[in-house]
Amino acid sequence: MPHINELPHRDVLRTDTLSLYTFVKYDPLARRATTPVMVGPYLVHREPLWGSVHTLYKIMDGTEVARAQISYPSEGDCATALSAHKAARRIAARMTAKVRPIKKGWKAKPMTVKEAA
């Protein structure tokens, strides 16, 4: 059985792969991108979480945040978030429209007491 180091492919240099000993140092103090991203027709804001390798992605509905998540959102995630946000706004508008002002009803009048002189 031939040894692995003696095989002919050992001398071929490949530039399209990473070596087994590749490592990347993470600098937590380095500035990360905060620019908005377009995911299909949807606007997503990025906010790096301080002291962490994660980024908070905020799916925007105009100026309001429809949903925030850690993983990079797909176009389906954005569509679902916006439809849920619009449904919640619609329900909230119906609930505020149903609130009726309280009518002033019968009020108890205090008894008048005649004092003896």
C-alpha atoms as one frame of an Amber mdcrd trajectory, in Angstrom:
protein
   0.000   0.000   0.000   1.558   3.353  -1.003   2.097   6.060   1.577  -0.001
   9.194   1.222   3.034  11.461   0.895   4.337   9.465  -2.072   1.225   9.862
  -4.229   1.601  12.015  -7.390  -1.170  14.490  -6.444   0.788  15.646  -3.403
   2.928  18.070  -5.461   0.025  19.727  -7.286  -0.769  23.181  -5.929  -4.462
  24.046  -5.772  -5.533  27.648  -5.549  -9.294  27.084  -5.304  -9.310  25.492
  -1.820  -8.220  26.410   1.670  -5.475  24.445   3.314  -6.245  22.343   6.357
  -4.357  24.724   8.611  -6.091  27.917   7.511  -7.433  30.069  10.312  -8.801
  33.583  10.455  -8.385  35.826  13.456 -11.502  37.722  14.485 -10.993  41.238
  15.749 -14.045  42.168  17.849 -13.038  45.846  17.879 -12.865  46.156  14.079
 -15.684  48.138  12.503 -18.243  46.118  10.563 -20.611  47.174   7.805 -23.808
  48.957   8.872 -25.102  49.917   5.436 -28.626  48.858   4.432 -28.995  45.843
   2.144 -31.635  45.183  -0.498 -32.984  41.626  -0.351 -35.030  41.492  -3.532
 -37.362  44.514  -3.297 -37.107  44.650   0.531 -34.899  46.936   2.601 -32.905
  45.340   5.445 -30.792  47.331   7.932 -27.698  45.737   9.465 -26.638  46.406
  13.044 -23.512  44.683  14.391 -23.998  43.408  17.932 -21.258  44.805  20.132
 -18.865  42.205  21.566 -20.278  39.453  19.367 -19.654  38.022  15.923 -23.376
  38.301  15.118 -25.210  40.991  13.179 -28.826  41.971  13.797 -30.798  42.247
  10.551 -33.876  44.507  10.734 -36.504  44.037   8.026 -37.993  47.478   7.428
 -41.533  48.467   6.503 -41.050  52.101   5.584 -39.607  53.610   8.771 -40.881
  50.864  11.100 -39.074  47.627  11.932 -41.238  44.693  10.812 -38.943  41.979
  12.229 -35.413  41.649  13.565 -33.373  38.469  13.281 -29.771  37.274  13.585
 -29.545  35.201  10.392 -29.387  36.818   6.971 -33.001  37.098   5.761 -34.186
  35.545   2.529 -36.731  37.146   0.253 -39.391  34.802   1.684 -38.509  35.886
   5.240 -38.959  39.521   4.260 -42.305  38.879   2.550 -43.604  36.938   5.565
 -42.430  39.607   8.004 -44.067  42.432   6.061 -47.371  40.604   5.637 -47.464
  39.758   9.380 -46.605  43.356  10.278 -49.354  44.739   8.025 -51.874  42.280
   9.482 -50.913  43.317  13.023 -51.316  46.999  12.126 -54.708  46.272  10.560
 -55.894  44.424  13.690 -54.609  47.221  15.939 -56.466  49.801  13.841 -59.703
  47.802  14.148 -59.301  47.492  17.896 -58.777  51.223  18.357 -61.781  51.958
  16.124 -64.019  49.739  18.294 -63.238  51.629  21.487 -66.253  53.768  22.302
 -66.162  56.738  24.593 -67.742  56.053  27.964 -71.095  57.751  28.286 -71.858
  59.648  31.405 -74.613  57.769  33.097 -76.650  58.234  36.221 -74.740  59.705
  39.116 -75.722  59.313  42.740 -76.601  62.603  44.374 -75.578  63.116  47.949
 -78.385  63.240  50.496 -79.208  66.561  51.959 -79.533  66.456  55.718 -81.599
  69.060  57.499 -79.935  70.233  60.616 -81.944  70.988  63.705 -81.479  74.485
  64.956
